[in-house]
Amino acid sequence: MALFIGFYAEMARATTSVEIGQLQIRSTEFVERESVHHYFRSTPEMEETLLAAPGVTAFAPRVLVSGLVGHEEQSRITRIMGVDPGREAQVTVLHEAVVHGRWLSEEALDDDQPREILLGAMVARALGVDVGDELVVLLQAVDGSLGNELLEVTGILETGNVVLDRHTVLMHLDDLRFIAAMDDEVHEILLAASLDDAPRIAAGLRQEFAGQDLVVRPWQEIATELYMMIELAESVTWVLLLIIFLIAALGTFNTLRMSTLERRKEFGVMMAVGMTRRRVVGLVVGEGLIIGLMGAALGGLIGAAFAYGTGHYGLSLAALTGGDTLTLMGVAFTDRIHFDVRRDALVIPVVGIVVVTTLCALWPAFRAAGEEPRDAIAGR
């Protein structure tokens, strides 16, 4: 259970921390159709509300436009993402994905300096450029004009996310606003929060921004396919757990059944000298309970020790991936999966095994108590 919980959490973390955030604020029109004209104004009052929301640790505004990026020999249509370098680093891990060059400068550069751009790894390969090369960007501004600018490649990103690496380039938020003829407007705001608390936080922010034509969505509503897959996988986990309980039940039942059959004469003698049938039932059920407690204690200690160890150091996936990055549904995973030992992962298996072994002792117990002392002693 700790392995599965950790794996699902890594899937969600890898998705939200790279591109979409744990929560996302967009205009209603931009949710329905992404267009440069579907923006909203990010005001200081809104930013204060976001930071004051319980559970929100940081936010990052973004501008998203489509444009042509290239040089005299090659060009490519890309998704251009304007980010605030400092705030983006608090919400996503894009700054950690720079494999060549460096992250964007914290402050927008002066007009006499070339504006900076970061390229996805596949975009850079398609254009045949590297750090230090110059590119030209062409895009439609919000006022209908054609925005263009000379840019300098300052870094190459390799996130493992297909959309980002193949189709996306990054610029400083203020630089892209200038090219797109925008002021304080943004297309989306990403929020950093706990994965589990995202729906609750979204519900609270919807009340705060009621009537402002804004849509607040947790990651569960943005990455619906991933969330449904995780929900399905959690159901499969319960099926596997039931199978484990069934195996334990069969083993315990067979052990107790054989034990009571071998002691049939012994039970007959005890009942003949005055032992009640109720005490016979209690004796056999008590044996089942002891077996369950000992097995649960030993298995729980070994399992918890292994789970806590891999939770700290991680379980290497190199044997499964051959040293390559593991990618699932366009999401790149780290090279290690960290087990997540929650209370349910300890309590449910331990209590479940004790209950199963105790229940498995009932039939042998009633069978032993139902014997006639005379027939049991005689071996009939």
C-alpha positions, 0 to 999 in steps of 0.5 A: 500500500505504501508503494502504491500510494507513493507511486500515485503521489509521484504521478500527481506531483510530476504532473502538477509541479511541471506544468499545471500547478496544484490549482489553476485560475483562468477566465471562463473563455480561456478555459473553453478556448485558449486565445490571446484575447481571453485574459483577466487582470491580476490586481494586488487585491487578488494577489493578497487574497490568494496568499491569504487563502488557507493552504496556498503557499505561493502563486505564479502568473502566466501569459500564454500565446502562440507564435512563430519562433525561428531564424533565417533557415528554420522556424517553428510554431510554438506555445510561448509561455511568459512566466515570473522567474521568481514566482514560477520557481516557487510553484513549479520545478521548471527552473530545475529542468534547465539542462544547458544554460541558465534560468531566466533572469529575475528582472526584465532586461533593459531595452538595449539588451536582447530579451531572453528565451528558454527552449524546450529540448525538442524545440531547440533540436528542431531549430538547430540552435543552442545557448547564446544563439539568437531567434526572432519571435512573431506573434499576434498581440492583443491589439491586433498588431503583429508583435516581434522581437529579437531574442537570445537563447539563455537555456534549454529545458528538458522536463520529460513532459512531451508538451513542454519539451516539444512545443513550448518556449519560455520568456520573462512575463514582462517581456512577453507582455510588452511584445503582446501589448498587454499591461497587467493582464494574465491568462492563468495563475498557478497556485501551490498547495497540497495535492489532497487539499486542492479541491477544498481550497478551490471551493473556498476561492470560488466563493472569494471570486464569485461574479468575476468570471473566473474559473478556479480548478484543482488539478483533479479537474484539470488532469481528469484522465490522470485522476481517473486512472489514479482512482481506478488504480486505488480500486485495484489496490483494494482488490490486491489487498483482498487477494492477500487476505484470502491467501492468509485466510486459507492458510490460517483456516487449514492450519487451525482445521488440521490442529483441531482434528489432530486434537480431537481426542484431547478436546473429547477428554476435556469436555468429558471432565467438565470443560464447556463447549463455549470454552472449547470455542474460545480456546480455538478462536484464541489460537486463531487470534494469537496467530493473527496477532503474531503474524500481523506484528511480525509482518507489520514490523518488517513491512514498515521498516522496509517502507520507511527505509524506501520512503527515505532513500527511494526505490530505484527504477533503473532496473525497470527503465534501463537507466532512462527516464520513466515516462507515463502519459507524457509525464516524466518520473524521477529515477526513484519512487519514495514509499508513502507510509500513511496510517491506512497503510499500516492499520488496514493490513494489520487489523485486517489480518487479525480479523481474518485469522480470527474469523477463520478460527470460528468454523474449526472452533464450532466443529471441535465444540460440537463433537460428542466426548464419547465419539471423540475419545473413541476416535469414531 
